[in-house]
């Protein structure tokens, strides 16, 4: 049987909040019996976008993570509900039935993702119902997916075997797999929101002028093994992205035939590391040649 799934590409989200606004437009002050009661005008976003910043000016990475009800196959809210207040449909969608859920605040507390909201005025737990009332009318996409200008949201109506093939082929992930709830909201490029970077700007003195060093080879190693290599750009900048939080000690080396070798031990913990301006020392023969002196027979290696 085909079931509904949502795929969110973190790399494509730029915080326009069109999905959030489309959801608010659909549910604020509107009643859909059996699906959802009207959401409050203020204080709730059934689809929300979290912003994350890492790094130090001028080298900063900003990423955005849209979150909503995960429509879990093993929903904790269903286990906590009484009298059929939460149902798990055969097509994968989880619904909090407004006519049965009144007063059941334990449904809010049961969600480990914080995706169920409490409507104080209506005394109702509420969450995004995957626009089930529209899909049941024949719609193929949710309001959020339709409104997304970058197509960061993709709705898939496929059988579980096909979905797992897509998950494997595209490297999709879910939020907090350790919760064991089996979400139907998947993420592409989730590492963009979770990972850190090490970066810097390389300069060197050439003919008594400090210049950006273009094309220097930068190598990142960990425990004696290369992790990645890069070349500095025209501004002397380099950046190693996609590094794990709290991944520990790295060794960074910079090599350029015009300058002496440079190395530094870098510790990566909870924040990205921007090393700032790195000033390389010129090779003695290069420096003396620039000054009009004869080059030495041997070059010291540091």
MARKEBA-964877 format. One record per residue (C-alpha): x, y, z; residue in three letters. Coordinates in pm, 1 decimal. Example, Ala and Ser with C-alpha at 12.3 -4.5 7.8 and 13.67 -1.06 7.14 Angstrom:
{{1230.0,-450.0,780.0},'ALA'};
{{1367.0,-106.0,714.0},'SER'};
END
This chain:
{{0.0,0.0,0.0},'UNK'};
{{124.2,347.1,-84.3},'UNK'};
{{194.8,580.3,207.6},'UNK'};
{{268.1,951.7,239.5},'UNK'};
{{620.6,1073.8,311.9},'UNK'};
{{781.5,1416.4,321.9},'UNK'};
{{1141.8,1481.0,213.6},'UNK'};
{{1306.4,1810.0,315.5},'UNK'};
{{1634.5,1921.5,156.4},'UNK'};
{{1819.7,2129.7,416.2},'UNK'};
{{2059.7,2262.2,151.4},'UNK'};
{{1771.0,2421.0,-41.1},'UNK'};
{{1599.0,2594.0,251.9},'UNK'};
{{1684.0,2964.2,284.9},'UNK'};
{{1434.7,3059.4,554.9},'UNK'};
{{1171.2,3223.2,334.2},'UNK'};
{{904.5,3073.6,564.1},'UNK'};
{{661.9,3021.9,275.9},'UNK'};
{{579.5,2676.2,415.0},'UNK'};
{{507.1,2825.7,756.6},'UNK'};
{{284.2,3095.5,608.7},'UNK'};
{{101.6,2849.3,383.2},'UNK'};
{{29.0,2628.4,683.7},'UNK'};
{{-98.2,2925.7,883.2},'UNK'};
{{-314.0,3036.6,592.5},'UNK'};
{{-467.1,2690.3,566.5},'UNK'};
{{-544.8,2630.2,933.6},'UNK'};
{{-588.5,2964.4,1108.5},'UNK'};
{{-955.3,3012.6,1194.6},'UNK'};
{{-1056.0,2721.9,970.0},'UNK'};
{{-1232.3,2404.8,1079.6},'UNK'};
{{-1174.3,2066.8,919.2},'UNK'};
{{-1380.7,1817.1,1120.6},'UNK'};
{{-1198.4,1492.1,1178.3},'UNK'};
{{-869.7,1645.4,1065.9},'UNK'};
{{-793.6,1968.0,1253.3},'UNK'};
{{-946.8,2252.9,1441.3},'UNK'};
{{-841.9,2612.6,1379.4},'UNK'};
{{-489.1,2699.9,1489.3},'UNK'};
{{-423.7,3014.8,1694.4},'UNK'};
{{-339.9,3336.9,1516.0},'UNK'};
{{-23.9,3382.6,1721.8},'UNK'};
{{216.7,3166.0,1919.1},'UNK'};
{{219.5,2848.5,1708.9},'UNK'};
{{390.2,2737.8,1390.9},'UNK'};
{{288.5,2386.9,1291.2},'UNK'};
{{571.2,2405.8,1040.0},'UNK'};
{{865.2,2601.6,1177.8},'UNK'};
{{1215.9,2680.8,1053.8},'UNK'};
{{1509.7,2676.7,1295.1},'UNK'};
{{1818.2,2882.7,1212.1},'UNK'};
{{2171.3,2774.2,1301.1},'UNK'};
{{2485.5,2984.8,1274.2},'UNK'};
{{2837.7,2854.0,1316.0},'UNK'};
{{3177.2,3016.5,1271.1},'UNK'};
{{3312.1,3365.7,1328.7},'UNK'};
{{3281.2,3676.1,1114.8},'UNK'};
{{3385.0,3699.0,834.0},'UNK'};
{{3362.6,3320.0,784.5},'UNK'};
{{3015.8,3207.9,892.2},'UNK'};
{{2785.5,2927.2,779.8},'UNK'};
{{2409.4,2966.0,823.6},'UNK'};
{{2167.9,2677.4,774.6},'UNK'};
{{1796.1,2624.7,825.7},'UNK'};
{{1596.9,2324.6,940.3},'UNK'};
{{1220.8,2305.0,875.3},'UNK'};
{{1049.3,2088.5,1136.2},'UNK'};
{{695.9,1964.2,1186.6},'UNK'};
{{501.9,1659.5,1302.5},'UNK'};
{{700.4,1356.0,1186.4},'UNK'};
{{396.5,1129.1,1135.1},'UNK'};
{{580.7,847.1,1304.5},'UNK'};
{{500.8,483.0,1240.5},'UNK'};
{{540.3,429.5,1616.1},'UNK'};
{{393.0,756.2,1744.5},'UNK'};
{{428.7,822.2,2119.0},'UNK'};
{{127.7,1054.2,2097.6},'UNK'};
{{-89.6,758.8,1995.1},'UNK'};
{{21.5,559.1,2298.3},'UNK'};
{{-53.8,853.0,2527.7},'UNK'};
{{-397.8,935.8,2385.9},'UNK'};
{{-729.8,817.9,2524.7},'UNK'};
{{-1061.5,742.1,2356.7},'UNK'};
{{-925.1,739.8,2001.5},'UNK'};
{{-798.5,1096.7,2017.6},'UNK'};
{{-500.0,1007.8,1797.2},'UNK'};
{{-521.1,777.7,1496.0},'UNK'};
{{-255.1,633.7,1268.4},'UNK'};
{{-401.9,596.2,920.1},'UNK'};
{{-313.2,314.7,685.4},'UNK'};
{{-153.5,569.5,450.5},'UNK'};
{{98.4,670.2,719.7},'UNK'};
{{-60.4,996.3,835.1},'UNK'};
{{-109.5,1059.7,1207.6},'UNK'};
{{-412.0,1268.9,1304.6},'UNK'};
{{-506.4,1426.0,1633.5},'UNK'};
{{-886.0,1409.2,1612.1},'UNK'};
{{-1011.0,1745.2,1743.1},'UNK'};
{{-1354.4,1611.9,1844.0},'UNK'};
{{-1192.0,1353.0,2075.0},'UNK'};
{{-871.3,1517.7,2196.1},'UNK'};
{{-1007.9,1805.4,2402.8},'UNK'};
{{-836.1,1835.9,2739.3},'UNK'};
{{-573.3,1569.8,2666.5},'UNK'};
{{-258.3,1769.5,2731.1},'UNK'};
{{-60.0,1448.7,2782.3},'UNK'};
{{-55.7,1417.4,2403.2},'UNK'};
{{161.3,1731.4,2387.4},'UNK'};
{{398.0,1600.1,2653.1},'UNK'};
{{434.0,1263.3,2479.5},'UNK'};
{{594.3,1402.0,2161.2},'UNK'};
{{975.2,1387.8,2197.0},'UNK'};
{{1018.1,1628.5,1903.3},'UNK'};
{{806.7,1907.2,2052.4},'UNK'};
{{589.7,1900.4,1739.2},'UNK'};
{{252.7,1889.7,1918.9},'UNK'};
{{120.8,2225.2,2039.0},'UNK'};
{{-132.1,2313.6,2307.0},'UNK'};
{{-417.1,2543.4,2207.8},'UNK'};
{{-508.6,2703.3,2539.0},'UNK'};
{{-825.0,2867.2,2409.8},'UNK'};
{{-962.8,2544.2,2264.8},'UNK'};
{{-797.1,2317.2,2521.6},'UNK'};
{{-667.4,2105.1,2234.8},'UNK'};
{{-339.1,1938.1,2138.8},'UNK'};
{{-267.8,2022.6,1775.9},'UNK'};
{{-11.4,1932.8,1510.1},'UNK'};
{{28.8,1958.7,1135.4},'UNK'};
{{-198.9,1688.0,987.0},'UNK'};
{{-0.2,1647.2,663.0},'UNK'};
{{-279.9,1839.6,490.8},'UNK'};
{{-472.6,1511.3,491.2},'UNK'};
{{-801.6,1686.4,413.5},'UNK'};
{{-648.4,1807.9,86.5},'UNK'};
{{-476.6,1481.5,-4.0},'UNK'};
{{-805.3,1299.5,52.5},'UNK'};
{{-957.2,1529.3,-210.2},'UNK'};
{{-694.9,1426.4,-463.9},'UNK'};
{{-416.9,1676.7,-403.1},'UNK'};
{{-68.9,1540.3,-477.2},'UNK'};
{{130.5,1786.8,-269.5},'UNK'};
{{88.6,1967.5,59.9},'UNK'};
{{45.1,2343.3,82.6},'UNK'};
{{400.8,2381.1,212.4},'UNK'};
{{550.8,2182.7,-73.0},'UNK'};
{{348.9,2380.8,-327.7},'UNK'};
{{459.9,2714.7,-187.6},'UNK'};
{{832.1,2634.3,-150.8},'UNK'};
{{1019.7,2839.1,-416.4},'UNK'};
{{1329.2,2615.2,-406.6},'UNK'};
{{1138.6,2285.6,-393.6},'UNK'};
{{1306.0,2204.4,-62.1},'UNK'};
{{994.2,2005.4,30.9},'UNK'};
{{899.5,1697.3,-168.4},'UNK'};
{{590.8,1483.9,-106.3},'UNK'};
{{616.6,1116.0,-196.2},'UNK'};
{{324.4,875.0,-209.4},'UNK'};
{{496.5,538.4,-245.7},'UNK'};
{{507.1,193.0,-93.2},'UNK'};
{{743.5,134.4,196.7},'UNK'};
{{984.9,-73.5,-11.9},'UNK'};
{{1016.8,205.5,-267.4},'UNK'};
{{1063.0,464.5,6.7},'UNK'};
{{1346.6,269.0,162.3},'UNK'};
{{1512.6,243.8,-178.5},'UNK'};
{{1489.8,623.7,-210.2},'UNK'};
{{1627.1,666.7,141.9},'UNK'};
{{1930.7,454.7,57.8},'UNK'};
{{1986.7,607.9,-286.8},'UNK'};
{{1965.7,969.9,-166.3},'UNK'};
{{2122.8,926.3,176.0},'UNK'};
{{1812.4,1048.7,357.1},'UNK'};
{{1801.1,1072.3,735.6},'UNK'};
{{1541.5,1128.8,1005.1},'UNK'};
{{1560.6,1345.5,1314.0},'UNK'};
{{1667.2,1163.2,1629.5},'UNK'};
{{1659.8,803.0,1508.6},'UNK'};
{{1749.4,706.0,1864.8},'UNK'};
{{1391.4,786.8,1966.1},'UNK'};
{{1278.2,477.5,1775.4},'UNK'};
{{956.8,638.6,1646.3},'UNK'};
{{1015.5,563.8,1274.1},'UNK'};
{{932.6,910.0,1128.6},'UNK'};
{{792.5,962.8,781.1},'UNK'};
{{957.6,1303.9,747.6},'UNK'};
{{1301.7,1254.0,594.5},'UNK'};
{{1590.0,1497.0,547.5},'UNK'};
{{1844.4,1537.4,272.5},'UNK'};
{{2176.9,1711.1,348.0},'UNK'};
{{2098.1,1706.8,718.5},'UNK'};
{{2472.0,1724.1,794.3},'UNK'};
{{2460.7,2084.3,672.8},'UNK'};
{{2265.0,2171.8,986.5},'UNK'};
{{2467.1,1952.9,1222.9},'UNK'};
{{2828.7,1973.1,1107.6},'UNK'};
{{3110.3,2219.8,1171.2},'UNK'};
{{3400.1,2359.3,969.9},'UNK'};
{{3763.2,2463.0,1004.4},'UNK'};
{{3870.6,2756.9,792.1},'UNK'};
{{4109.0,3045.2,760.0},'UNK'};
{{4264.3,3306.5,533.6},'UNK'};
{{4623.0,3267.4,413.1},'UNK'};
{{4853.3,3559.5,335.7},'UNK'};
{{5224.3,3601.8,274.8},'UNK'};
{{5482.4,3871.2,223.6},'UNK'};
{{5590.4,3906.0,-137.1},'UNK'};
{{5839.5,4183.6,-225.6},'UNK'};
{{5764.7,4357.0,105.4},'UNK'};
{{5391.4,4354.8,38.6},'UNK'};
{{5149.0,4126.4,225.5},'UNK'};
{{4935.6,3953.1,-37.2},'UNK'};
{{4659.7,3694.0,-34.9},'UNK'};
{{4809.8,3354.8,-114.4},'UNK'};
{{4620.6,3192.2,-400.2},'UNK'};
{{4661.5,2821.2,-471.1},'UNK'};
{{4835.6,2709.3,-152.5},'UNK'};
{{4772.0,2344.4,-69.0},'UNK'};
{{4595.8,2299.1,264.9},'UNK'};
{{4571.5,1954.1,421.4},'UNK'};
{{4357.7,1848.8,716.3},'UNK'};
{{4467.4,1536.0,902.4},'UNK'};
{{4337.0,1343.5,1200.6},'UNK'};
{{4528.8,1073.4,1382.2},'UNK'};
{{4793.9,1083.2,1112.9},'UNK'};
{{4551.8,1026.7,825.6},'UNK'};
{{4444.5,1284.6,564.6},'UNK'};
{{4081.5,1393.2,604.0},'UNK'};
{{4064.0,1641.6,317.2},'UNK'};
{{4273.8,1870.9,101.9},'UNK'};
{{4195.2,2208.1,-51.7},'UNK'};
{{4349.6,2498.9,-239.0},'UNK'};
{{4321.7,2854.9,-116.4},'UNK'};
{{4115.2,3080.0,-341.4},'UNK'};
{{4201.4,3421.8,-483.1},'UNK'};
{{4136.1,3575.6,-142.6},'UNK'};
{{4353.8,3320.7,35.4},'UNK'};
{{4051.1,3155.5,195.4},'UNK'};
{{4001.2,2785.5,261.1},'UNK'};
{{3729.8,2593.6,442.7},'UNK'};
{{3681.5,2229.2,540.2},'UNK'};
{{3309.2,2173.4,596.0},'UNK'};
{{3107.3,1871.3,705.2},'UNK'};
{{3314.5,1792.9,1015.2},'UNK'};
{{3150.0,1621.2,1310.3},'UNK'};
{{3076.4,1806.7,1633.4},'UNK'};
{{3321.8,1719.5,1912.9},'UNK'};
{{3541.9,1531.9,1667.3},'UNK'};
{{3855.4,1635.4,1856.4},'UNK'};
{{4207.5,1713.6,1741.7},'UNK'};
{{4309.4,1785.2,1382.8},'UNK'};
{{4642.0,1884.1,1228.3},'UNK'};
{{4631.9,2153.4,962.2},'UNK'};
{{4924.9,2203.6,723.6},'UNK'};
{{4979.8,2460.8,450.1},'UNK'};
{{5231.0,2416.0,169.0},'UNK'};
{{5336.3,2659.4,-102.1},'UNK'};
{{5676.5,2662.7,-274.3},'UNK'};
{{5713.1,3037.5,-211.0},'UNK'};
{{5680.2,3002.6,165.9},'UNK'};
{{5802.6,2795.0,455.7},'UNK'};
{{5574.1,2506.4,558.3},'UNK'};
{{5313.1,2592.8,821.5},'UNK'};
{{5128.5,2362.0,1062.4},'UNK'};
{{4886.9,2392.8,1354.3},'UNK'};
{{4695.9,2162.8,1587.6},'UNK'};
{{4323.2,2248.7,1594.3},'UNK'};
{{4067.1,2123.4,1846.3},'UNK'};
{{3709.2,2097.4,1719.6},'UNK'};
{{3437.8,2089.5,1985.8},'UNK'};
{{3094.0,2248.3,1981.8},'UNK'};
{{3165.9,2534.4,1741.0},'UNK'};
{{3333.4,2581.7,1406.9},'UNK'};
{{3688.3,2719.6,1409.5},'UNK'};
{{3789.3,3020.2,1201.5},'UNK'};
{{4164.7,3066.2,1233.8},'UNK'};
{{4165.3,3419.7,1102.1},'UNK'};
{{4460.8,3550.5,900.8},'UNK'};
{{4751.3,3308.5,868.8},'UNK'};
{{5074.6,3485.8,767.8},'UNK'};
{{5324.5,3256.0,598.3},'UNK'};
{{5698.6,3322.6,612.2},'UNK'};
{{5874.0,3341.0,274.0},'UNK'};
{{6135.2,3086.0,179.3},'UNK'};
{{6479.0,3238.7,250.2},'UNK'};
{{6583.2,3207.4,-113.3},'UNK'};
{{6263.7,3378.8,-228.6},'UNK'};
{{6301.2,3656.1,25.0},'UNK'};
{{6665.2,3717.9,-60.0},'UNK'};
{{6595.5,3707.7,-431.8},'UNK'};
{{6326.0,3969.2,-383.6},'UNK'};
{{6577.3,4181.2,-188.6},'UNK'};
{{6848.0,4141.2,-457.7},'UNK'};
{{7070.2,3902.5,-254.5},'UNK'};
{{7206.0,3571.4,-384.5},'UNK'};
{{7003.6,3266.4,-285.1},'UNK'};
{{7155.4,3025.6,-28.4},'UNK'};
{{7269.3,2678.7,-130.7},'UNK'};
{{7016.3,2507.8,102.9},'UNK'};
{{6671.9,2594.8,232.7},'UNK'};
{{6589.7,2517.0,597.6},'UNK'};
{{6277.4,2306.2,655.0},'UNK'};
{{6057.0,2376.7,955.0},'UNK'};
END
